[in-house]
Amino acid sequence: KMTEAATNNDEVEVILGPDLTPTRSYMDKKIYRHITLPNGLQCVLICDTVALKQRKLDGYDDDDESDDDHDDSSSGDESEVSNVGDDDDGTRKAATALLVNVGSYHDPPYLQGLSHFLEHMLFLGTEDFPIENAYDSFLSQHGGDDNAYTDMEHTLYHYCIPQDNNSKHVWKALEMFSSFFKCPLLKGEMADRELKAVESEFELNKNSDDARLSQLMSFTCGMDGAAPIMGRDFDWKDKIDGGSSSEKPFHPFAKFPWGNMNSLKTEPEAKGIDVMEELRDHYNSHYYAQNMRLVVMAGYELDEIQRQVVQYFKDVPANPRNNVDNGGVATTTNLHPYKLPFHSSSLGKIYRALPVRHHHTLSLTWQIPSICSHWRTKPAEYLAHLLGHEASGSILAVLKQRGWATGCSAGTGDDGEGDSSMHALFGFSFSLSEEGVQHWEKVIGVVFSYLGMLKYYFNEGYVDENGEKKEGLPRWIYNELKSVAELSYKYADEGDVTDTVEVVAEAMAPWYNIPTDRLLDGDTLLFGEVVDNDCVSRLLFNYFTPTNMRVDFMSSLFGREADFKDGTGLSPNSEEKKAEDTDEMTVE
């Protein structure tokens, strides 16, 4: 279905997508529209009816062209409006998010952290707005804010701005934001300062136990095959199958996603790599309309939002600027052939590590195939519920009774590391007591006893309401989860405006596999009458095994970082004790 939007006296045709509004939650009063621009940019436009009503009550019209600065205080109307994501005067802000389908997994092996570095560089000026930090200054001046993050398979940019005074500020911010994706400066003289910002983030993350564990897993996954120095003439997919028998296999999971001064400057420059040339090439290869997803939410009619979006984003190039052949699809790098990230040599082992803060955490991780295509019944979440619940008879209840654990969590996580287009990592973590640290093997034994019970009853099956024997666990388990999800979604409070546009943009990620007509509820609700038992069976019997599991064990009882020499990982009192110890593991 086609519709038209007038822009600069020209007619620009856009393709209308499915109507998303019927799938919104009961408490959600916003109106949604999905469109695709001629250049292939898919967009979700959101009319914030609460903010629209407030603006009209305050006397601001969509065609208000006043650019005078004035007091943004409320008109004093006492009508009831939601205050979630409100500005100081009670009017909800406008917000925008844009997702680019490229992340740290797409970094060249010889420039790890490049996607994160590029994210930083885009904020430093464009051809249309060349003054450095003009975008940030504009938002700050008018009460807005912005940010961005780089995940494993996508990068997301977002901002919000008050919309109570006049439309020019709202649409000016959109214009400035759009120039990131059309004509960034990417000047070399700005790079050193921004590299220091990347280095600062790295130094900050070094003190996060979660970040340290993540990098320990990447460093020890056994898939860090060496890549040639220069990447322009090298197709690094050649490393998928390990190359020759003398070479280690390669997987993007082994990369260093944050980047730092060493990975983005010192090492590449020593090898003759032009970092800025690679940065621009990375932008030209991945930042194009078909590889982006846009969400704009404002207190304006949908037609007005659409007119502004068309005006400012219609000139984003449809295809890669450097004529990279992407096979005519929206993803620029095909990652799914890489499959599972852990080499067999890294599994069936326990990795002991020193924490920064005081705690004792035992983490079990199974690598499983990507579960993105199973969004309808979410079998991994189904198993996470069974393993991680805390009622009588659960794993945690047993461990608490024995005094070994105080809490647990299970599932694949919602970041790109735990759930990707290539694989998923199903984690099961326990907060242990000091006594539990001494009995870690028995803790794992309890887990596998419970898994054995699930496998037994799965094979036994159940009798349904019609008296027929069915495969799998009792249907009431799935029905209960489905009902809880429906109630939670139906009566969910509206989140912050930035969270709202971010969540929709993330659901639109090409690798995530959620259909367009389910962008609002596909990540939350369960569909279908029964869980995908074929998938549950494969996970239970083929993947939740000791030989497909690694154990990461952090405990303050192992010592503290201060006990070890800087940079060596060796204890002052021992030439053999290491900061990360690895043992073979036997589970009976």
Sequence and secondary structure as in RCSB ss.txt:
>XXXX:A:sequence
KMTEAATNNDEVEVILGPDLTPTRSYMDKKIYRHITLPNGLQCVLICDTVALKQRKLDGYDDDDESDDDHDDSSS
GDESEVSNVGDDDDGTRKAATALLVNVGSYHDPPYLQGLSHFLEHMLFLGTEDFPIENAYDSFLSQHGGDDNAYT
DMEHTLYHYCIPQDNNSKHVWKALEMFSSFFKCPLLKGEMADRELKAVESEFELNKNSDDARLSQLMSFTCGMDG
AAPIMGRDFDWKDKIDGGSSSEKPFHPFAKFPWGNMNSLKTEPEAKGIDVMEELRDHYNSHYYAQNMRLVVMAGY
ELDEIQRQVVQYFKDVPANPRNNVDNGGVATTTNLHPYKLPFHSSSLGKIYRALPVRHHHTLSLTWQIPSICSHW
RTKPAEYLAHLLGHEASGSILAVLKQRGWATGCSAGTGDDGEGDSSMHALFGFSFSLSEEGVQHWEKVIGVVFSY
LGMLKYYFNEGYVDENGEKKEGLPRWIYNELKSVAELSYKYADEGDVTDTVEVVAEAMAPWYNIPTDRLLDGDTL
LFGEVVDNDCVSRLLFNYFTPTNMRVDFMSSLFGREADFKDGTGLSPNSEEKKAEDTDEMTVE
>XXXX:A:secstr
 EEEEEETTEEEEEEE    GGGS TT   EEEEEE TTS EEEEEE HHHHHHHHHTT  TT            
        TTB TTS B EEEEEEES  GGGS TTSTTHHHHHHHHGGG BSSS STTHHHHHHHHTT EEEEEE
 SS EEEEEEE  SS HHHHHHHHHHHHGGGT B   GGGHHHHHHHHHHHHHHHTT HHHHHHHHHHHTSS B 
   S  TT  GGGGTTTSSTTS  B GGGS SS  HIIIIIHHHHTT  HHHHHHHHHHHH SGGGEEEEEEESS
 HHHHHHHHHHHHTTS SS TT    TTSS SS  GGG     GGGSSEEEEE  SSS EEEEEEEEEE  GGGT
TT HHHHHHHHHH  STTSHHHHHHHTTSEEEEEEE  SSTTTB SSEEEEEEEEEE HHHHHTHHHHHHHHHHH
HHHHHHHHHH EE TTS EESSS HHHHHHHHHHHHHHHHT     HHHHHHHHHHHT GGG   GGGTTTTTT 
  SSS  HHHHHHIIIIISSGGGEEEEEEEGGG  GGGS TTT B TT SS BSEEEEE    
